[in-house]
Amino acid sequence: MASVNIVRKTHKTTNGRQIQRTGRFERSHKAQAVRLLLGALFRMTFAQLLCLTVSIQAVTLPASAMTTQAYEAAVDKLFMNTQFNDAHDMCAKAIKENPKDKVIFLNKMGEMYIVATKGRSGLDSARQAARLAPKNAQVVATCAIVEFLAGYVVKAEQMAQEAVAIDGKNGRAHAALALCGLRNEMLGTHEELAKAMKLAPRDVTVFIVAGIIHLRKLEYDQAEKAYSQFVKAFPNTALPYYQRGYFRREVFNNAGALRDLDEVIKHYGNDHYVRTTRAKLNKKTGRYKEAIDDFNALEKMSGAGNTSYSRRAECYEKIGNFEAAIKDYRKALDAYGVTKPNYDKKYAIAHAATRRSAWNKMMDSGDAVELSDTKSTWLKYILLLQKTGKNDEALSELVKFSKIFPGDLNSIYARHSLYKKTGRWVEALSDINFLISRNPNVAEYYASRADIYKHMDKPDKSAADLKRVQNLEKFGTPEGE
């Protein structure tokens, strides 16, 4: 049996005499104390135990609140990486935990509005900050810029003047005054902007305002220079590339815009807006595989919708992956609601934005008709079915399409083409006659009817239509001079 070493300890009694107690004696007292404690806990009510637990936690757990400086750093990092929603939420949290410094974060919300220029929260926040700190030139200047972008130009000019009066060496105040100069030439936009850049060479808001001013004055070279200075000042963040990328897209510098958006996505790849913009630019510039990669990323981020599926389908079609294109067109149509049992024209109009169809423009010689995205996608799907030899399926879709959009020239042309492919010449002739009655100056219609007449053994009528094609090309009318 293992021996137990008994350690002797010296204790003092209340009258000062020293006594020695063995370890065994001490352990017996400890055991008795534990029994007493357990008994006390047993007799406590549940509510008392809960209070005790909360009290212990309150003492032992560290405080979770961040300092104002820590919040500022976190907000700035999110903002510069274009995580605007997260930055906004962080500001709201900072205000809740550090209410005495709320002006700092209200002002930052205003700065976010200057970039996004949407929603009322930024405007309200900037105004509240200016009310709380009416003698702070930086805060008043921010509010002036926000007021101007929100359309309150008179109030903006008044506040910009106040900001300069408070502190004539505040760069943002001069930037606000320069912005107001877009509506009041007496303010000297370029002079004030030059002062702003000199006084605040690293103020993000000043860079953004400079870009806005040059863009609105159609000074594209100077806008490019201003945004490039912004990039040079903050090369390791996303926001400067974000600003320059969207500017470049506006002036049709698609290659430059793509390079900048690539940089933005390197810093923060989960922004649906940026990812969608890059996908569309990739598609527009013929980089179909890269566009597909972006649309795939959007789908994983749950950011893909009907238009994303439709655009990805077009990209797949361009690279010859027809089965993938058909699958995506079906996804798009499902998202549009076409597959719903109660789908009708009223539903289609309510849920589809209108846009011009490039295919329709081609078919109607520039006389484009406003088609809904639903109609456009549906027709592309039908045409692809036809192109891949799925004629029966294409005709079935056209029957459904015609019930929703009767009299649509594009679908009738597609249907007449399918009738021709399947040798249904009478139906094809009926459709092409209807199209000619609606638009008698389309050469392609007469050429198609000439082909139909040829297959119906009507050579004279076929020759007459071919003559009409020549007349349209030469004189602009089917009957010639």
C-alpha positions in Angstrom: 0.0 0.0 0.0 1.4 3.3 -0.9 2.4 5.5 2.0 1.0 9.0 2.3 3.3 11.8 3.4 1.8 14.0 6.1 2.9 17.5 5.7 2.9 19.5 8.9 1.8 23.1 8.7 2.0 25.9 11.3 -1.1 28.0 12.0 -1.9 30.8 14.4 -4.8 30.8 16.7 -6.9 33.8 17.5 -4.8 34.5 20.7 -1.5 34.2 18.9 -0.5 30.7 20.0 1.0 28.6 17.3 -0.3 25.1 16.8 0.6 22.3 14.5 -2.0 20.3 12.5 -1.3 17.3 10.4 -2.3 17.2 6.8 -4.8 14.5 7.6 -6.5 16.7 10.2 -6.6 19.6 7.7 -8.2 17.4 5.0 -11.0 16.4 7.4 -11.8 20.0 7.9 -11.8 20.6 4.2 -14.1 17.7 3.6 -16.5 19.1 6.2 -16.4 22.5 4.5 -17.3 20.9 1.2 -20.2 19.0 2.7 -21.5 22.3 4.2 -21.2 24.1 0.8 -23.0 21.3 -1.0 -25.7 21.3 1.5 -26.2 25.1 1.1 -26.3 24.7 -2.7 -28.8 21.9 -2.4 -31.1 24.1 -0.3 -30.9 27.1 -2.8 -33.7 27.6 -5.2 -33.2 27.5 -9.0 -33.6 31.3 -9.2 -30.9 31.7 -6.6 -28.5 29.4 -8.4 -29.2 31.2 -11.7 -28.3 34.5 -10.1 -25.2 33.0 -8.6 -24.1 31.7 -12.1 -24.7 35.1 -13.8 -22.8 36.9 -11.0 -19.8 34.5 -11.5 -19.9 35.0 -15.3 -20.1 38.7 -14.9 -16.9 38.6 -12.8 -14.9 36.1 -14.8 -15.8 36.9 -18.5 -13.8 39.6 -20.3 -15.6 42.6 -21.7 -16.5 42.1 -25.4 -16.8 45.8 -26.3 -14.2 47.2 -28.6 -12.6 50.6 -28.2 -13.5 53.5 -30.5 -10.1 53.3 -32.1 -10.5 49.6 -32.8 -13.9 50.1 -34.3 -12.6 52.9 -36.5 -9.8 50.7 -37.8 -12.3 47.8 -38.4 -14.7 50.1 -40.3 -12.0 51.7 -42.4 -10.7 48.3 -43.4 -14.1 47.1 -44.4 -14.8 50.3 -46.3 -11.6 50.3 -48.2 -12.2 46.7 -49.2 -15.7 47.8 -50.6 -17.6 45.8 -47.9 -20.0 48.7 -47.5 -22.8 46.9 -45.9 -20.5 45.3 -43.3 -18.9 48.6 -42.6 -22.3 50.2 -42.1 -23.3 47.5 -39.7 -20.0 47.9 -37.8 -20.7 51.6 -37.5 -24.1 50.9 -36.0 -22.6 48.5 -33.5 -19.9 51.0 -32.6 -22.5 53.7 -31.9 -24.4 51.3 -29.7 -21.4 50.4 -27.7 -19.6 53.8 -27.7 -22.4 56.3 -27.9 -20.2 59.2 -26.7 -18.2 58.9 -30.0 -21.3 58.4 -32.3 -20.3 61.5 -34.4 -17.3 59.6 -35.7 -19.3 56.7 -37.0 -22.3 58.8 -38.2 -19.8 60.7 -40.3 -18.3 57.5 -41.7 -21.8 56.4 -42.7 -22.1 59.7 -44.6 -18.8 58.9 -46.3 -20.2 55.5 -47.4 -23.1 57.3 -49.0 -20.7 59.4 -51.1 -19.4 56.2 -52.6 -22.7 54.3 -53.0 -25.1 57.3 -53.4 -28.2 55.3 -52.5 -30.5 54.9 -49.5 -31.4 57.4 -46.9 -29.4 56.1 -44.0 -26.2 57.8 -45.1 -28.0 61.1 -45.6 -29.7 60.9 -42.3 -26.5 59.9 -40.6 -24.5 62.8 -42.1 -27.2 65.3 -41.1 -27.2 63.9 -37.5 -23.4 64.1 -37.3 -23.5 67.8 -38.5 -26.1 68.6 -35.9 -24.1 67.1 -33.1 -20.8 68.6 -34.3 -21.7 71.9 -36.0 -18.2 73.3 -35.5 -16.3 70.3 -36.9 -15.3 71.3 -40.5 -14.7 67.7 -41.5 -18.1 66.6 -40.4 -19.9 69.6 -41.9 -18.1 69.2 -45.2 -19.1 65.5 -45.4 -22.7 66.5 -44.9 -22.4 69.2 -47.5 -21.1 66.6 -50.1 -23.9 64.2 -49.1 -26.5 66.9 -49.4 -25.3 67.8 -52.9 -25.3 64.2 -54.1 -28.8 63.7 -52.7 -30.0 66.7 -54.7 -30.2 69.4 -52.0 -27.8 71.7 -53.7 -28.7 75.0 -52.0 -28.3 73.5 -48.5 -25.1 71.8 -49.7 -23.5 75.1 -50.8 -24.5 76.7 -47.5 -22.9 73.9 -45.5 -19.8 73.9 -47.7 -19.3 77.7 -47.1 -19.8 77.0 -43.3 -17.1 74.3 -43.4 -14.6 76.6 -45.0 -15.4 79.3 -42.6 -14.9 76.9 -39.6 -11.5 75.8 -41.0 -10.1 77.3 -44.1 -7.3 74.7 -44.1 -9.6 71.7 -44.2 -9.2 69.9 -47.6 -12.6 68.2 -47.5 -14.3 71.6 -47.0 -12.8 72.9 -50.2 -13.7 69.7 -52.0 -17.4 70.2 -50.9 -17.2 73.8 -52.2 -15.7 72.5 -55.5 -18.5 70.0 -55.9 -21.1 72.8 -55.4 -19.3 74.7 -58.1 -20.9 72.3 -60.6 -24.1 74.2 -60.0 -22.6 77.6 -59.2 -19.8 78.7 -61.4 -19.0 81.6 -59.1 -17.4 79.1 -56.6 -14.5 78.2 -58.9 -14.6 74.4 -59.0 -11.1 73.7 -60.3 -9.5 76.2 -57.9 -11.3 74.8 -54.9 -10.5 71.3 -56.0 -6.8 72.1 -56.3 -6.8 73.5 -52.8 -8.5 70.4 -51.5 -6.0 68.0 -53.1 -3.1 70.1 -51.7 -4.5 70.3 -48.2 -5.7 66.7 -47.9 -3.6 64.6 -50.3 -4.7 61.3 -48.6 -8.4 62.0 -47.9 -10.4 59.3 -49.6 -13.5 61.5 -49.8 -11.5 64.2 -51.6 -10.3 61.7 -54.2 -13.8 60.4 -54.8 -15.2 64.0 -55.1 -12.5 64.8 -57.6 -13.5 61.9 -59.8 -17.2 62.9 -59.6 -16.4 66.5 -60.6 -14.3 65.6 -63.6 -16.8 62.9 -64.7 -19.8 65.3 -64.5 -17.8 67.9 -66.4 -17.0 65.3 -69.1 -13.3 65.8 -68.3 -12.5 62.1 -68.8 -8.7 62.5 -69.0 -8.6 64.4 -65.7 -11.0 61.9 -64.1 -8.7 59.1 -65.1 -5.8 61.0 -63.6 -7.7 61.6 -60.4 -8.7 58.0 -60.0 -5.2 56.8 -60.8 -3.8 59.1 -58.1 -6.3 57.5 -55.7 -4.9 54.0 -56.7 -1.4 55.2 -56.2 -2.2 56.6 -52.8 -3.9 53.4 -51.6 -2.5 50.6 -53.9 -3.2 47.7 -51.5 -7.0 48.3 -51.0 -10.0 47.6 -53.2 -11.8 51.0 -53.1 -9.6 52.9 -55.5 -9.8 50.2 -58.1 -13.5 50.0 -57.6 -13.9 53.7 -58.3 -11.6 53.7 -61.3 -13.1 50.5 -62.6 -16.6 51.8 -62.7 -15.5 55.1 -64.2 -13.7 53.2 -66.9 -16.8 51.1 -67.6 -18.8 54.4 -68.0 -16.3 55.6 -70.7 -16.2 52.2 -72.5 -12.7 51.4 -71.4 -13.7 47.8 -70.9 -10.2 46.3 -70.8 -9.1 48.8 -68.1 -12.3 48.3 -66.2 -11.8 44.5 -66.2 -8.2 44.9 -64.8 -9.5 47.1 -62.0 -12.4 44.8 -61.1 -10.0 41.9 -61.0 -8.1 43.8 -58.3 -11.3 44.5 -56.4 -12.3 40.9 -56.4 -8.8 39.9 -55.2 -9.5 41.9 -52.1 -13.1 40.9 -51.6 -14.6 38.3 -53.9 -18.1 38.1 -52.5 -19.6 41.4 -53.7 -22.5 40.4 -56.0 -22.5 43.8 -57.8 -18.8 43.7 -58.6 -18.9 40.1 -59.7 -21.9 40.6 -61.9 -20.4 43.7 -63.5 -17.2 41.8 -64.3 -19.2 38.8 -65.7 -21.1 41.2 -68.0 -17.9 42.9 -69.1 -16.3 39.5 -69.8 -19.2 38.5 -71.8 -19.3 41.8 -73.7 -15.6 41.6 -74.6 -15.9 38.0 -75.8 -14.2 36.4 -72.7 -17.0 33.8 -72.5 -15.1 31.3 -70.4 -14.2 33.9 -67.8 -17.8 35.2 -67.8 -19.0 31.6 -67.1 -16.5 31.4 -64.2 -18.0 34.6 -62.7 -21.6 33.4 -63.2 -20.6 30.1 -61.5 -19.2 32.1 -58.6 -22.4 34.1 -58.3 -24.4 30.9 -58.3 -22.3 29.5 -55.4 -22.8 32.8 -53.6 -26.6 32.5 -54.1 -26.4 35.6 -56.2 -27.4 34.1 -59.5 -30.9 34.9 -60.8 -32.8 34.7 -64.0 -30.7 37.2 -65.9 -27.5 35.5 -64.7 -28.7 32.1 -65.9 -29.7 33.6 -69.3 -26.4 35.4 -69.7 -24.4 32.3 -68.8 -26.6 30.3 -71.3 -25.6 32.8 -74.0 -21.9 32.3 -73.1 -22.2 28.5 -73.2 -23.9 28.9 -76.6 -21.0 31.1 -77.9 -18.4 28.4 -77.0 -20.6 25.6 -78.5 -21.7 24.0 -75.2 -25.3 23.8 -76.3 -26.5 21.3 -73.7 -25.3 23.5 -70.9 -26.9 26.5 -72.6 -30.2 24.7 -72.8 -30.0 23.8 -69.2 -29.3 27.4 -68.2 -32.1 28.8 -70.3 -34.5 26.4 -68.6 -33.2 27.6 -65.2 -33.8 31.2 -66.3 -37.3 30.5 -67.5 -38.0 28.7 -64.3 -36.8 31.7 -62.3 -39.0 34.0 -64.5 -42.0 31.8 -63.6 -42.7 30.4 -67.0 -43.0 26.9 -65.7 -45.6 27.9 -63.1 -49.1 26.6 -63.8 -50.6 30.1 -63.4 -48.2 31.8 -65.7 -49.9 34.3 -68.0 -49.2 37.5 -69.8 -50.1 39.6 -66.7 -47.6 37.7 -64.6 -45.0 38.1 -67.3 -45.4 41.9 -67.5 -45.4 42.2 -63.7 -42.2 40.2 -63.3 -40.1 41.1 -66.3 -38.3 44.4 -67.0 -38.3 45.4 -70.6 -35.2 45.8 -72.8 -34.4 46.0 -76.5 -33.8 42.6 -78.2 -30.8 42.6 -80.4 -32.2 39.7 -82.3 -35.5 41.5 -82.9 -33.6 44.6 -84.0 -31.8 42.5 -86.6 -35.0 40.9 -87.8 -37.0 44.2 -88.1 -34.2 46.2 -89.8 -33.6 48.4 -86.8 -37.2 48.9 -85.9 -36.7 47.4 -82.5 -39.6 46.3 -80.3 -39.4 46.4 -76.5 -39.4 42.9 -75.4 -39.4 41.6 -71.8 -36.4 39.7 -70.6 -38.8 36.7 -70.3 -39.8 36.9 -74.0 -36.2 37.4 -75.1 -34.9 34.5 -73.1 -37.7 32.3 -74.1 -37.1 33.0 -77.8 -33.4 32.4 -77.5 -34.2 29.0 -75.8 -36.6 28.1 -78.6 -34.1 29.1 -81.3 -31.4 27.0 -79.6 -33.7 24.0 -79.5 -34.3 24.5 -83.2 -30.6 24.9 -83.9 -29.8 21.7 -82.1 -32.5 19.7 -84.0 -35.0 19.5 -81.1 -37.8 20.6 -83.4 -40.7 19.0 -81.7 -39.7 20.5 -78.3 -39.2 23.9 -80.0 -42.6 23.8 -81.5 -44.1 22.8 -78.2 -42.5 25.8 -76.5 -43.7 28.0 -79.3 -47.3 26.9 -78.8 -47.0 27.9 -75.1 -45.2 31.1 -76.0 -47.9 32.1 -78.5 -50.6 31.7 -75.9 -48.9 34.2 -73.6 -47.7 36.6 -76.3 -50.0 36.2 -79.3 -49.0 38.1 -82.4 -45.3 38.4 -81.5 -43.4 38.7 -84.8 -40.3 37.0 -83.5 -42.0 33.9 -82.3 -44.1 33.7 -85.6 -40.9 34.0 -87.6 -39.3 31.2 -85.5 -42.4 29.1 -85.9 -42.5 29.5 -89.6 -38.8 28.4 -89.8 -39.7 25.3 -87.8 -42.6 24.5 -90.1 -40.2 24.8 -93.1 -37.7 22.5 -91.4 -40.4 19.9 -90.9 -41.9 20.3 -94.4 -45.1 21.8 -93.2 -45.3 24.3 -96.1 -48.9 25.4 -95.7 -48.4 26.5 -92.1 -45.1 28.1 -92.9 -46.8 30.1 -95.8 -49.5 31.2 -93.4 -47.0 32.6 -90.9 -44.8 34.3 -93.4 -47.9 36.0 -95.1 -48.9 37.3 -91.7 -45.4 38.7 -91.1 -45.4 40.4 -94.6 -48.7 42.0 -93.8 -47.3 43.4 -90.7 -44.1 44.6 -92.2 -43.9 44.6 -96.0 -40.4 46.0 -96.3 -38.3 43.1 -94.9 -36.4 41.4 -97.7 -35.8 38.3 -95.6 -39.5 37.6 -95.4 -39.9 37.6 -99.2 -36.8 35.4 -99.6 -38.3 32.9 -97.2 -41.6 32.9 -99.0 -39.9 32.4 -102.3 -38.3 29.3 -100.9 -41.7 28.1 -99.6 -43.3 28.6 -103.0 -40.5 26.8 -104.7 -41.1 23.7 -102.5 -44.9 24.0 -103.2 -44.2 23.9 -106.9 -45.2 27.5 -107.5 -42.2 28.8 -109.5 -43.9 32.0 -110.8 -44.8 33.2 -107.3 -41.3 32.2 -106.1 -39.7 34.3 -108.9 -42.0 37.3 -108.1 -40.8 37.2 -104.5 -37.2 37.1 -105.5 -37.8 40.1 -107.7 -39.3 41.9 -104.6 -36.1 41.1 -102.7 -34.0 42.8 -105.4 -36.3 45.8 -105.5 -36.0 46.2 -101.7 -32.2 46.1 -101.9 -32.2 48.5 -104.9 -35.1 50.9 -104.3 -36.2 50.3 -100.7 -39.7 49.1 -101.7 -40.9 45.6 -102.8 -42.6 46.9 -105.9 -39.6 48.9 -107.1 -39.8 52.4 -108.6 
